[in-house]
Amino acid sequence: MEEAEHALWRAAGLSIVGDDLHWPRVTAHAEYKRPLRFEDEIDVKVRAGFGRTRIQYGFEIQREHTLVAIGAMSSVCARSERDGQLKTTAIPADVRERLITALR
């Protein structure tokens, strides 16, 4: 799921790492429907919903057009404070729009 998330960001012309924004994971869940084995080739479909500070991802994982897993994870947008702590902040409008465009 994380690789699919990063691919979405690259498709949007963005990187999830760098600059002064951070995207800590706050939830992650996967439910396996069928077994997967090492070296299986899979397709991952990504969808996303946006709140003011949070991105909620949904994933469908398929092997040879058969659903093998579903998953969800969410991240929040945060900035580093002077004391090193992360503080939640609004998702920049340009980041949101570029991700929405890449999802189409």
N, C-alpha and C positions, 0 to 999 in steps of 0.2 A: 504494500500500500504506500509505503514511504517513497519508493522509487517512482510510482505513478504520480504522487504528489509533486516530486521534483521535476518530472517530465512535463507536467502541466505548467509549472512555473517557467521552465525553459521555453515552452511553446508560447508563453505570454511575453517572452523577452525579458524575464526577470530571474533573479536568483534568490533562493530562500535564505542564503547566507550572505553576510557582508553588511555594509553600511551600518547605521546605528539601530536598525530594527531587528528584533528577535521574534521568533515564532514558536514559543514553547508549546509542546504537546500537553493538553490537559485531559484528554480521554483517548482511548484506543480500544477497539473491540473487533474481534473477528469470529465468525461462526463458519465452521467448515461443514460442507454438505457432502463432499466426496473426498477421498484421499488424494493428496498430491505427493509426488516423489521428487527427489533431487533430479535436476536436469529436465523436468517437465517444462514445456513451453506453454506459457499462459498469456491470456489477454486480460487487461484490467481496464474496466470502464470507470471513469471518475465523474462524479457530480459534486457540486459544492453549493452551499448556502452561506450567506454572509449576514452577520450581525454588525453592530457598530465596532466591536473589538475582536470578534470571533469568526473563524472560518470553520464550518462543519462540513467535512467530506463524507461522501458515501462511495462505496466501492463494490463492484461486481467482478468477481474473478472467474474466468472461464478457461477451460482446457478443451480444445476441439469442439467449441460451441456448446459445451455442457457446463452449467453453473456448478462450480466446485466450492465457492466460498463467497460470503458477503462480509463487508466490514464497514466500520465507521471510525472516524477519529476527528478530533477538533483541536485547533490551535488558537492561541490568542496573540494579538499583536502587542508587543511590549518594547519599551526603550530602557536602556541602562540608566540608572540614576547615578549621581556622583558617588554614593556609598557602595556602588556595585550591585545593588538590588535592581530587579526588573520591575517596572511599573507598567501596567496595562494602558494602552493608548488606542485611539481610533485608527482603524485601517485607513491608510491614505487612499483618497479617491482614485488616483491613477492606478494604484496596485489593484484595487477592487475591479475597476473597469477593464484592465488588461486581462485579468484572470477570467472575468465573465466572457470577454470576447474569445479567449482561447478555449473556453468550454463549449462554444457553439459549433 
